Amino acid sequence: MLTMDSEAISNDRAARRRAACLPASAQATHRRVILLKERNLAMLKQDLILRNPLRLLGYDSDDILEPGQFGAVLARAGVGKTALVIQIALNTMLRGKNVLHISLNEPVGKVAIWYKEVLGRLAHQYQVPHLDRLWDTIVGHRFIMTFQVEGFSAPKLEERLTDLTSQGIFTPHLIIIDGQPFDPEGHGALDELKRLAQKLGLPIWFTVTTHRHEAPAPDGLPIQLSPVQALFDVAIALQPVENAIHIKALKGCHLSENQPPLVLDPATMLIQGHA
C-alpha cells in the first residue's frame, strides 16, 4: 500500500486554507506565483531532456527501445552499468513516463539513493537549480521492486505487475532489470521475459556483468550476450580505456564513424560527449 507523507499533506492543506483567507487580489497573485513555479520546473525538466546525452548514441527518439524490445548494458562489475541505466530511467521520468526498476542485488533503499545521487550529479553538471523541487515532481514516476535472484521469473513479475496495475498503484512504461543472470541456465528465463515484454508492450533494459578474463564469442560479442543476441535489439558495452570508460555500440545503435568516442566520467559515472 502506498502512503503519502502526512506532514506534506498537512502543509498543503494549511497552505490552501491560508490562500483561501487572502483578498481576491492577493489570491490572484498567489496563483500566479504557483503557476510561475510550475512553469519554471517544466523548463528545468525540458532543459535536462534536451541535454540528454543518450541522443549521442544516434537516436532521434528519447525512448531508444520500442515496446517489447530488449536493451542491454554490458560491463565488468563496478564499471557503471547501474549508473547508465539510471540515467536512461531519469530521462524517461523527466518526460512524465513511469519506470519500474527491478533489482536482484540491492535493497530498495540503496537503489533509491542511487537515483537521487545520479540526478544530483546531472543537475550539478548542467547547473540546474531547485533540485529538491525537481525531484519531488518526478519521483512518483518510479517504482522499485526487489527479488531474490533465484525467486525471480516472468510469471512472478507478471503477477506483481497485475497487482500494481489492477489497483491503480503504478503502471510502468519502461522496465529495468538489474542483476539478471546471463549464464546458460538463465536463457530460458530470458525467453519467458521476452514473451512477457511483447505481451505487455513494454521495453526492458538489462544490466549484464562481463569478466576481464573471458574471451569474446566467435561473433565478437561478449559470451554472455552472444547466445541470446536474437532477443536483444540494442546492446551497449562499457569499456575502461586509460582514465575514461568508453561506451561502445555492440548492436542497434547508430554511431557515426566520425563521432568522437562517448565516455562515462569515472568520477561521476555520467555520459560525456567525448573523451
C-alpha positions in Angstrom: 0.0 0.0 0.0 1.4 3.4 -0.9 1.1 6.2 1.6 1.8 9.9 1.3 3.9 11.9 3.8 1.4 13.1 6.5 3.5 16.3 7.1 3.4 17.2 3.4 -0.4 16.6 3.3 -0.8 18.8 6.4 1.4 21.6 5.0 -0.6 21.5 1.7 -3.9 21.8 3.5 -2.6 24.7 5.6 -1.4 26.5 2.5 -4.7 26.1 0.8 -6.5 27.5 4.0 -4.2 30.5 4.1 -4.7 31.2 0.4 -8.5 31.0 0.8 -8.3 33.7 3.5 -6.5 36.1 1.3 -8.2 39.0 -0.5 -9.1 38.4 -4.1 -6.2 40.4 -5.4 -3.8 38.5 -3.1 -5.3 35.2 -4.2 -4.6 36.0 -7.8 -1.0 36.9 -7.0 -0.7 33.6 -5.1 -2.0 31.7 -8.1 0.5 33.5 -10.4 3.4 32.6 -8.1 2.3 28.9 -8.1 1.9 28.9 -11.9 5.4 30.6 -12.2 6.9 27.9 -10.1 5.3 25.1 -12.1 6.4 26.8 -15.4 10.0 27.1 -14.1 10.0 23.4 -13.1 8.7 22.4 -16.5 11.5 24.5 -18.1 14.1 22.8 -15.9 12.8 19.4 -16.9 12.8 20.4 -20.6 16.4 21.7 -20.2 17.6 18.3 -18.9 15.7 16.4 -21.6 17.2 18.5 -24.4 20.7 17.9 -22.9 20.0 14.1 -22.8 23.4 12.6 -23.7 21.6 9.4 -24.9 20.9 11.4 -28.1 24.6 11.0 -28.8 24.0 7.3 -29.3 22.4 8.2 -32.6 18.7 8.2 -31.7 16.2 10.8 -32.6 13.7 9.4 -30.1 14.4 9.6 -26.4 13.0 6.1 -25.8 15.6 4.2 -27.8 13.7 0.9 -27.3 10.3 0.3 -28.8 7.6 -1.6 -26.9 8.5 -5.2 -26.4 12.2 -4.7 -27.2 15.2 -5.6 -25.1 18.3 -3.5 -24.4 21.5 -4.5 -22.6 24.2 -2.5 -20.9 27.3 -4.8 -20.5 30.4 -4.2 -18.4 32.6 -5.6 -15.7 31.4 -5.2 -12.1 31.8 -1.6 -10.8 32.3 0.0 -14.2 29.0 1.9 -14.3 26.1 -0.3 -15.6 23.6 0.7 -13.0 24.6 4.4 -13.3 23.9 4.3 -17.0 20.5 2.6 -16.8 19.5 5.0 -14.1 20.3 7.9 -16.5 18.0 6.2 -19.0 15.4 5.9 -16.3 15.7 9.5 -15.2 15.2 10.7 -18.7 12.1 8.7 -19.0 10.8 10.0 -15.7 11.5 13.6 -16.7 9.2 13.1 -19.7 6.4 12.0 -17.4 6.7 8.3 -18.1 6.8 5.6 -15.4 9.8 3.4 -14.8 9.7 0.1 -12.9 13.2 -0.7 -11.5 13.7 -4.3 -10.6 16.9 -5.0 -8.5 18.0 -8.6 -8.0 21.1 -7.5 -6.0 20.4 -4.4 -3.9 17.7 -3.4 -1.3 15.1 -0.7 -2.2 16.8 2.0 -0.1 20.2 1.7 -1.8 18.6 1.8 -5.3 16.6 4.9 -4.2 19.8 6.7 -3.1 21.4 5.9 -6.4 18.6 7.7 -8.3 18.8 10.8 -6.2 22.6 10.9 -6.4 22.7 10.5 -10.2 20.1 13.2 -10.6 22.1 15.5 -8.3 25.2 14.9 -10.4 23.2 15.7 -13.6 21.9 18.9 -12.0 25.3 19.9 -10.9 26.8 19.2 -14.4 24.2 21.3 -16.2 23.8 23.9 -13.4 20.2 23.1 -12.8 18.8 24.7 -9.6 16.0 23.7 -7.3 17.0 20.0 -7.2 14.6 19.1 -4.3 11.6 20.6 -6.1 12.5 18.9 -9.3 13.0 15.5 -7.6 9.6 15.8 -5.9 7.9 16.2 -9.3 9.5 13.1 -10.8 9.9 10.6 -8.0 6.3 9.4 -8.4 7.2 8.1 -11.8 9.5 5.4 -10.4 8.6 2.2 -8.6 11.3 -0.1 -7.2 10.9 -3.9 -6.8 13.4 -6.3 -5.3 13.6 -10.0 -5.7 16.0 -12.7 -4.7 17.7 -13.9 -7.9 16.5 -17.5 -7.5 13.0 -16.2 -6.9 12.6 -14.1 -9.9 10.8 -15.2 -13.0 8.5 -13.9 -15.8 5.3 -15.4 -14.1 6.2 -13.8 -10.8 6.9 -10.5 -12.4 3.6 -10.6 -14.3 1.8 -11.4 -11.0 3.3 -8.4 -9.3 2.6 -6.2 -12.3 -1.0 -7.2 -12.3 -1.3 -6.4 -8.6 0.1 -2.9 -9.2 -1.9 -2.0 -12.3 -5.2 -3.5 -11.2 -5.2 -1.5 -8.0 -4.2 1.7 -9.8 -0.9 1.9 -7.9 1.6 2.0 -10.7 1.6 1.3 -14.5 5.1 1.2 -16.0 6.1 2.4 -19.4 9.7 1.1 -19.1 11.2 -1.8 -17.0 14.8 -2.0 -15.8 16.1 -5.4 -14.6 19.4 -5.0 -12.7 21.2 -8.3 -11.9 19.6 -10.8 -14.1 21.9 -13.9 -14.6 23.1 -14.4 -18.2 24.6 -17.9 -17.7 23.3 -20.7 -19.9 20.9 -21.8 -17.1 19.1 -18.4 -17.3 18.5 -18.4 -21.1 15.0 -19.9 -20.7 14.1 -17.2 -18.2 15.1 -14.6 -20.8 12.9 -16.2 -23.4 10.0 -16.0 -21.0 10.7 -12.4 -20.1 10.8 -11.5 -23.9 7.4 -13.1 -24.4 6.1 -11.1 -21.4 7.6 -7.8 -22.7 5.9 -8.4 -26.1 2.6 -9.3 -24.5 2.6 -6.2 -22.3 4.2 -3.9 -24.9 6.9 -2.9 -22.5 10.6 -2.2 -23.3 13.1 -3.7 -20.9 16.7 -2.7 -20.2 19.1 -5.3 -18.6 22.5 -4.9 -16.9 24.9 -7.7 -17.9 28.1 -8.4 -16.0 31.1 -9.4 -18.0 34.5 -10.6 -16.8 38.0 -9.4 -17.8 39.4 -12.9 -18.3 36.7 -14.1 -20.7 37.4 -14.1 -24.5 34.6 -12.9 -26.7 32.4 -15.4 -28.7 33.3 -16.2 -32.3 30.9 -13.5 -33.5 32.9 -10.9 -31.4 30.1 -10.3 -28.8 30.6 -11.0 -25.1 29.9 -14.6 -24.3 27.1 -13.6 -22.0 25.2 -11.9 -24.9 26.1 -13.9 -27.9 23.8 -17.0 -27.3 20.8 -14.7 -26.7 21.6 -11.8 -29.0 18.5 -12.6 -31.1 16.4 -11.4 -28.1 18.1 -8.0 -27.9 17.6 -5.0 -30.2 20.2 -2.7 -28.5 23.4 -3.6 -26.7 25.9 -1.2 -25.3 29.3 -2.1 -23.7 31.2 0.0 -21.2 35.0 -0.5 -21.6 37.6 1.1 -19.4 40.3 2.8 -21.5 43.0 4.6 -19.6 41.3 7.3 -17.5 37.8 7.0 -19.1 35.1 4.5 -19.6 34.2 4.3 -23.3 30.7 3.5 -24.5 30.8 1.1 -27.4 27.8 0.2 -29.5 27.5 -3.5 -29.9 24.1 -3.8 -31.5 21.3 -1.5 -32.6 23.0 1.9 -32.1 23.7 4.3 -34.9 27.0 6.0 -34.0 28.7 7.9 -36.8 32.2 6.8 -37.7 33.4 10.5 -37.4 31.8 10.9 -34.0 34.2 11.3 -31.0 34.0 8.5 -28.6 31.3 8.6 -25.9 32.6 8.1 -22.4 31.4 7.8 -18.9 33.3 10.1 -16.5 34.7 7.7 -13.9 34.2 10.3 -11.1 30.5 11.0 -11.7 29.5 8.0 -14.0 27.7 10.5 -16.2 27.9 10.3 -20.0 30.2 12.8 -21.6 30.3 13.9 -25.2 33.9 12.9 -25.9 37.0 11.5 -24.2 
